[in-house]
Amino acid sequence: MQAASRESYRAASERLDAYVAGAAPEAVAATADDILAVAGLLGREPRLRRALSDPARTGADRSALLGDMLRGKIGADALDLLATLVAGRWSAPSELLDATEQLGVQALLAGADRAGELGDVEDELFRFGQMVAGDAQLNGALSDSVAPVAQRVELVRTLLTGKARPATVRLVEAALAGFGGRSFAGALTRLVELAADRRDRWVAYVTVASPLAEADERRLGDRLSEIYGRQVSVKQTVTPEILGGMSVRVGSDLYDGTVLRRLTETRNALAKR
């Protein structure tokens, strides 16, 4: 987002935090659903996006337009948060759409946090992403942007309802809708990171040839937390093809100590002789 859009989003985000502080988790979840439903509407209606971000209208005028359209159709809390959002200045209609999606996702994460479930939601999102990545047929079905979103949502609900927390299911649905314009896999990864960030953590993606013991994973997390000065959530991916060692990625930092990398470097060095 450009500067004006970031400032507009910040105002709505601060209002969300104030609302969450005094609301029940179930109410926050319902508000998040309403906001994400409006994000879906904005995604389908470019003329509405333009009207609600039109710099020729005052913020009060845009908020009134939103209220006229949605009052009685979504909850009062969601309408209040969205009115704050559209009252701001937007550099482009697409940035209003991105901000509405982001606000809905943050509301879901905040509700899970209030319920004491945010760490579990973070883990469930990561594990589901791993399950999908390891099943070519399922990955193809969920990543197929040509297939209707509703059809893919139904498949996710069949797979996850009763096995994952409702917030996890709803976040996966947001990923299917292309959260932030990303692919399904990319959206899931971003959601994991947003969940961690709300817990004031970074994510370390660790690739190993065989699973780390719980004590080893804990020691690795503690060491990474010392290095980065912030708590780190370790997410393991088991890939036997690396043969041994491990790679660790935290943000843009990559530490690759795999046997496969060393063999590849040796092979490349020999080939240059």
FENJO-V916614 format. One record per helix or strand. SS is the DSSP state (helix for helix, strand for strand). FROM is the first residue (numbers start at 1). TO is the last residue. If there is no record, write none. Layout:
SS;FROM;TO
SS;FROM;TO
//
This chain:
helix;3;21
helix;25;44
helix;46;52
helix;59;70
strand;71;71
strand;74;74
helix;76;87
helix;93;114
helix;118;133
helix;136;143
helix;149;160
strand;161;161
strand;164;164
helix;166;176
helix;179;181
helix;184;198
strand;201;208
helix;214;228
strand;231;238
helix;240;242
strand;246;250
strand;253;256
helix;259;271
//
